[in-house]
Amino acid sequence: MFDFLADYDLLGAFWVTVQLTLLSAVGSLIWGTLLAAMRVGPVPLMRGFGTVYVNTVRNTPLTVIILFTSLGLFQTFNVTMGSDIIDTTNFRLAVLGLVAYTSAFVCEALRSGINTVPIGQAEAARAIGLNFTQVLTLVILPQAFRSVVGPLANVLIALTKNTTVAAAIGVAEAALLMKEMIENEAQLILISAVFAFGFVCLTLPTGLIMGWVGKKVAVKR
């Protein structure tokens, strides 16, 4: 019943999905943290930029962003992301689009965590001479991260599923292989079940592990 699966590189496709997820997760965490710092910072221009960016990106479909990275950045402005190979360029552009999109949600999750930190701690830190950057990095963000492990886990799970949109620009991940298999084989239900199981295997452990970590590092108030 599963003999036809041997004709396709199923593990290779899911490995590309894992790579997309991990690289995009790291980039989103970095950019999302910077956006959160902008949104709570004292500079009006940076606060305005962070607010406009987050509200714009969150209300833009991911497919539009991914297509813009290919049709806009690559084909129109000839942005190759350091490679002239189409497959490699599309992969990097997909990571860029996923980072741009997911970081907005990381920012909002972190901002909610920042709001849980008692304001007295920031005032005490400023009273002993710490500047805004020191207060944020040494006092506020460590506690904020501990309180938003659960929400960040949900963002990571959503990111894993969102990697399927990369198929729109030809990235050889799981969704593109699924499309090819459905076109070539007469096993629609079986193929769908196999790929659904694959994504469950990726997302379920993530939720369980992050849930456990969240309980271990939760701030006791």
N, C-alpha and C positions, 0 to 999 in steps of 0.2 A: 504493500500500500504506500510505503514511503520511499520506494525505489527511485522515483524520479528526482528526489532531493539530492541524490549523489551527482547529478548533472550540474548542480549550481553550487557556488561558493557561499553557502549560507553563513558559515562562521566568519568568513572574510567580510561580508556585508555588515554583520553585527559588530565586528571589530571596528569598522569605520564609524559606526554609530557611537560606540564607546569613546573613540578618539574625539569625535565631534563634541560629545557631552563633556568630557574631561577638560579639553582645551577651552571650550566656551564657558564652563563653570569657573575656571581660574580667572579668565578675562573678565567675566561678569562680576565676580567678587571684588576684583581690584577696581574696576570702573564704577561699580555700584557703590562701593565704599567712598570713593572720591565724590560721587554725586551726593551721597548722604551728607558728607562733610560740607559740601557747598550749600545744601539746603538748610543746614542749621548754623551756618557760619555768619559772621558779623558783616560781611561785605554784600551790600544790596545787589550789585551786578552779578555776583556769583550765585546768590540765592535765586535771582530771577532766571539765570541760565538753567540752573538745576530744576526749577519748577517747570519752565517751558519744555525742557528736554523730556522730563519724566511724563508730563501730561500728554505731550505729543506722541511719544513712542508707545506709551501704553494704549493709546487709542488708534494706533496704526496696525493693520493686520501684519502678522509676521511674514506672510507670503509676499506682500508688497515690499517689505524691507529686503528680503532675500533676493527678489527679482531686481531691485534697485542696485544691489551690490554687483550683480552680473551685467545687467543691461546698461546701468548707469555708470558705475565705476570702471568696469572692465571694458565693455564694448564702446562706450562713449568717450570716457576720459583715459582709457588705456592703462588703468591701474592694474598691475599684474601681481601685486603682493610678493614681489621678489622671485617670481618664477614665470617662465614663458610656456610652461607645460599646462595645457588646458585643464586636465584633471586636478593637478596640484593647485592651480589658481582658483578653480571653483571650490575646492575644499577650503582654502584659506578665506575666500570671500564668504563662504557659508559660515565659518567660525566668526568672522567679523560681524555679519548680520545677526547671528545668534547672541553675540556679546552685546551689541548695541540694543537689542530688544530685551534680553533677560536682565541686564544691569538696571533697568528702570524698576523692575520688580524687586531686585535685591536692595536697591536704594530705599524703597518704601518699607520693606521689611526691617531694614536697619534703622530707619527713622522712627519706626514704632518702638524699636528696642531702646533707642536713645531717649525717647519720651518716658520710658519706665524708670530711668535713673533719677533718683531724687535730686532736685535742683540744688539742694544744700551741699551736695558733694562738689558740684562744679564751682559754687561760690567759695567753698573752703579751699579748693585748689587754686582759684584765682587769688585768694587772700594770702597764700604763702608765696605768691610771685610767679606762678605758672602762666604762660601765655595761652592763647586759644588752642594752638596746635598741640601743646603739651597736655592741656586739659582733655582735649578730645582723644588723643592717642594713649595717654597713660591712665586716665580715669574713666571716661565715658564709654569709649568703644569696647574695651575689654568686657565691661558689664553688659553692654548692648548685645554683643555677639552671643554671650551666654544665654540671654533671654529670648533670642530669636532663632535658636537652632531648629525648632519645629517648623516655623515659617520658611526658613531657608531650605529645609528638606523638601517642602512642597514645591518650592521654586526649582530645585534640582530635578525632582521627578517630572515636573512640567517641561523642563528643558530637555530631558531625555526623550520625551514624546515629541517635542517640537522639532527635534533633529530630522524628522521625516519630511519636513518642508524643504530640506536641502535637496531633495530629489527633483525639485522644480528647476534647479540649475544644473542637473546632471551629476550630482555627487553620488558615488556608488555605495550608498548606505542601504539599510534594510528595506526602506519603503520603495526604492527604485528597483531592487531585486524582486520584491513582491509583485510590483507592477509587471515586470518582465515575465515572471513565472505564471501569473494569471493570464497573460496574453498567449503564452505558449502551451499551457497545460489546461486540462479540463477538470481540475481539482480545486475549485474555488473555495469551498468550505474548509477543506483540509489545509490548503495553503494559508488561509486566513487564520486558522487555529494555530498553525505552527508559528507564525509571526506574532500572534497575540501572546502565545506562551513565551516567546523570546523576550518580548518587552516586559512581561510580568517578571521574568527572571532577572531583568535589569533593575526594575523599579521597586519591587517588593523588598529585596534586601536593603536597598538604600533607605526606604522608609523605616524599616525595623532598626537598622544600625543608627540612623540619625535620631530616632526616637529614644533609643537607649542613651546615646550621648547627651541628648537634651536633658534627660532626667539626671544624669551624673553631674552636669556642669551648671544646672539651673541655679540662679541666684536666690538664696533664701532670704526672704524679707519678713 
